[in-house]
Amino acid sequence: MTVLLGGLAVVAVLVAGQQARTAADLSALAAAGAVVEGADEAGACATARRVADRHGAQIVTCALTRASDRPWPEVALEAARPVADTPWTLTARSRAGMVPARTTPRRSRAASRQSAGPPCGRRARR
């Protein structure tokens, strides 16, 4: 019986952790979307709180960062979700914003094919 209860507690923690991560990710995306639509930090964080609340989580921290070299700001937040039938609470962090540009040049497809060797299942000609 003790093993069963321990297993159920582990499952509850795993489920709550995934729900906290999902709530944090969706809240950060919603906040970033609100910023794109013209919201300030308070408005973006209020949007994040509404989304987190719908997912059974609470926003612990929410911050909007504006970098001079990027046109869109980045939203970083932390969400907390209680573990069912326990005194525990799990937190998850997430951030959303503009993806930085690549710093390394891409190789062309032709160059990639030449250096990769023969395709699978075919022998190289000699």
BELLIN-V351678 format. One record per backbone hydrogen bond with DSSP energy under -0.5 kcal/mol. CO is the residue of the C=O (numbers start at 1). NH is the residue of the N-H. E is the energy in kcal/mol with one decimal. If there is no record, write none. Layout:
co->[CO	CO]
nh->[NH	NH]
e->[E	E]
This chain:
co->[1	2	3	4	5	6	7	8	9	10	11	12	13	14	15	16	17	18	19	20	21	22	23	24	25	26	27	28	29	30	31	32	33	34	35	40	41	42	43	44	45	46	47	48	49	50	51	52	52	53	58	58	61	63	65	65	67	74	74	75	76	77	78	78	79	80	81	83	88	90	92	94	96	108	109	110	111	112	113	119]
nh->[5	6	7	8	9	10	11	12	13	14	15	16	17	18	19	20	21	22	23	24	25	26	27	28	29	30	31	32	33	34	35	36	37	39	38	44	45	46	47	48	49	50	51	52	53	54	55	55	57	56	60	80	78	76	67	74	70	65	76	96	63	94	60	61	92	58	90	86	83	81	79	77	75	112	113	114	115	116	117	122]
e->[-2.3	-2.4	-2.5	-2.4	-2.0	-2.1	-2.2	-2.4	-2.1	-2.4	-2.7	-2.4	-2.3	-2.1	-2.4	-2.3	-2.3	-2.5	-2.5	-2.4	-2.6	-2.7	-2.2	-2.3	-2.3	-2.3	-2.4	-2.4	-2.3	-2.1	-1.9	-2.1	-1.6	-2.7	-1.6	-2.7	-2.6	-1.9	-2.0	-2.1	-2.3	-2.0	-2.1	-2.6	-2.5	-1.7	-0.8	-0.8	-2.9	-1.6	-0.5	-3.0	-2.1	-2.5	-0.6	-2.7	-1.3	-2.9	-0.5	-2.4	-2.5	-2.3	-3.5	-1.1	-2.5	-2.5	-3.0	-1.6	-2.4	-3.0	-3.0	-2.8	-3.3	-2.0	-2.5	-2.0	-1.8	-1.2	-0.6	-1.6]
